[in-house]
Amino acid sequence: MDKKVRIWGMLMRLTLSTKYAILALGELARRGSFASVQEIADTMEIPQAYLAKLVPLLVRMGILTSQRGRGGGVSLAKPAEMITLKEIIEAVEGPTSLQDCPFELSPCPGNPGCPLYPVWDPLRERIVEFLSQTSLAEVVQRIAPQKGG
């Protein structure tokens, strides 16, 4: 296993919302066309109401596009190769989500005066870099096309 993946896995836990978003986006990437929220929810075994609350966040951030009417639903707004894990996490969790410090309650973009700055910030930067460089397409290629996770 890649060392970067192990570091990320040990220190970062994805929320259920982010996991559902990645699963749904992965299914849309595999389909390559519009699908209803209900179809995606059923295929990926995600509660439909939960997924329906994530869709507007993903549309607002330009990750998804939606279309009403027959043949409508949701689709990726851009190729899966152009969507990063960082974008997905920030769309679902908010722009400061990757500034979380394991030693503080509030988000912190890094404070050189903090005694933990030399320990945590280089690692956080590597995690964010990994998420920025990992596309949805890479994730989809690595997981088997099966239901759920």
C-alpha positions as CSV (number, residue, x, y, z in Angstrom):
1,M,0.0,0.0,0.0
2,D,1.2,3.5,-0.9
3,K,2.8,5.3,2.1
4,K,0.7,8.4,1.5
5,V,-2.5,6.4,1.5
6,R,-1.6,4.8,4.9
7,I,-0.8,8.2,6.4
8,W,-4.1,9.6,5.1
9,G,-6.1,6.6,6.4
10,M,-4.6,6.8,9.9
11,L,-5.2,10.5,10.4
12,M,-8.2,11.3,8.4
13,R,-11.6,9.8,8.8
14,L,-14.2,10.6,6.2
15,T,-17.7,11.5,7.4
16,L,-20.7,9.4,6.2
17,S,-21.8,12.3,4.0
18,T,-18.4,12.4,2.2
19,K,-18.4,8.6,1.8
20,Y,-21.9,8.7,0.3
21,A,-20.9,11.5,-2.0
22,I,-17.9,9.6,-3.3
23,L,-19.9,6.5,-3.8
24,A,-22.6,8.3,-5.7
25,L,-20.2,10.3,-7.8
26,G,-18.3,7.1,-8.5
27,E,-21.5,5.4,-9.7
28,L,-22.2,8.4,-12.0
29,A,-18.7,8.2,-13.4
30,R,-19.2,4.5,-14.2
31,R,-22.6,5.2,-15.8
32,G,-21.4,8.2,-17.8
33,S,-24.9,9.6,-18.2
34,F,-27.8,11.2,-16.2
35,A,-29.4,9.1,-13.5
36,S,-32.1,9.8,-10.9
37,V,-31.1,10.3,-7.3
38,Q,-33.3,7.3,-6.5
39,E,-31.5,5.1,-9.1
40,I,-28.1,6.0,-7.6
41,A,-29.3,5.6,-4.0
42,D,-30.8,2.1,-4.8
43,T,-27.6,1.0,-6.7
44,M,-25.2,2.2,-4.0
45,E,-27.5,1.4,-1.0
46,I,-27.5,5.0,0.2
47,P,-30.6,6.4,1.8
48,Q,-32.4,8.4,-0.9
49,A,-33.3,11.3,1.4
50,Y,-29.7,11.5,2.6
51,L,-28.3,11.6,-1.0
52,A,-31.0,14.1,-2.0
53,K,-29.5,16.5,0.6
54,L,-26.0,16.1,-0.8
55,V,-26.9,16.8,-4.4
56,P,-27.5,20.6,-4.1
57,L,-24.1,20.9,-2.4
58,L,-22.4,19.1,-5.2
59,V,-24.3,21.1,-7.9
60,R,-23.5,24.4,-6.2
61,M,-19.7,23.5,-6.3
62,G,-19.8,22.5,-10.0
63,I,-19.3,18.8,-9.4
64,L,-22.7,17.8,-10.5
65,T,-25.2,19.1,-13.0
66,S,-28.9,18.5,-12.7
67,Q,-31.6,18.3,-15.3
68,R,-35.4,18.1,-14.9
69,G,-37.8,16.1,-16.9
70,R,-37.7,12.9,-18.8
71,G,-34.2,11.5,-19.1
72,G,-33.1,14.0,-16.5
73,G,-31.5,13.5,-13.1
74,V,-28.0,14.3,-12.1
75,S,-24.7,13.8,-13.9
76,L,-21.1,14.8,-13.4
77,A,-20.6,18.4,-14.4
78,K,-17.0,17.6,-15.7
79,P,-15.0,14.5,-16.4
80,A,-14.2,12.3,-13.4
81,E,-10.5,13.0,-14.1
82,M,-11.1,16.7,-13.3
83,I,-12.8,16.1,-9.9
84,T,-10.5,15.7,-7.0
85,L,-11.2,14.2,-3.6
86,K,-10.3,17.6,-2.1
87,E,-13.1,19.2,-4.1
88,I,-15.6,16.5,-3.0
89,I,-14.7,16.8,0.7
90,E,-14.8,20.6,0.6
91,A,-18.2,20.6,-1.2
92,V,-19.8,18.3,1.4
93,E,-18.0,19.4,4.5
94,G,-17.3,23.0,3.8
95,P,-14.2,25.0,2.8
96,T,-12.5,24.8,6.2
97,S,-12.9,21.1,6.7
98,L,-9.3,20.3,5.7
99,Q,-8.1,22.9,8.2
100,D,-9.2,20.8,11.2
101,C,-6.5,20.3,13.8
102,P,-6.6,17.2,15.9
103,F,-5.5,19.3,18.8
104,E,-8.0,22.1,18.6
105,L,-11.8,22.3,18.4
106,S,-12.0,25.1,15.8
107,P,-10.5,25.0,12.3
108,C,-7.0,26.4,12.0
109,P,-5.2,27.2,8.8
110,G,-1.8,26.9,10.6
111,N,-0.3,29.2,13.1
112,P,3.5,29.3,13.2
113,G,3.3,30.3,16.9
114,C,1.5,27.1,17.8
115,P,3.8,24.6,19.5
116,L,2.4,21.8,17.4
117,Y,2.8,23.7,14.1
118,P,6.1,22.0,13.1
119,V,4.5,18.6,13.8
120,W,1.0,18.8,12.3
121,D,1.2,21.4,9.5
122,P,3.7,19.5,7.3
123,L,1.5,16.4,7.6
124,R,-1.7,18.3,6.9
125,E,-0.1,19.8,3.8
126,R,0.8,16.3,2.6
127,I,-2.7,15.1,3.2
128,V,-4.3,18.0,1.3
129,E,-1.8,17.6,-1.5
130,F,-2.7,13.9,-1.8
131,L,-6.4,14.8,-1.9
132,S,-5.7,17.5,-4.5
133,Q,-3.9,15.1,-6.7
134,T,-6.3,12.1,-6.4
135,S,-9.1,12.2,-8.9
136,L,-12.5,10.6,-8.7
137,A,-11.5,8.6,-11.9
138,E,-8.6,7.1,-10.0
139,V,-10.9,6.0,-7.1
140,V,-13.4,4.5,-9.5
141,Q,-10.6,2.6,-11.3
142,R,-9.4,1.1,-8.1
143,I,-12.7,-0.2,-6.8
144,A,-14.7,-3.0,-8.2
145,P,-18.0,-2.1,-9.8
146,Q,-20.1,-3.5,-7.1
147,K,-22.9,-2.2,-4.8
148,G,-21.9,-0.2,-1.8
149,G,-18.6,0.0,-0.1
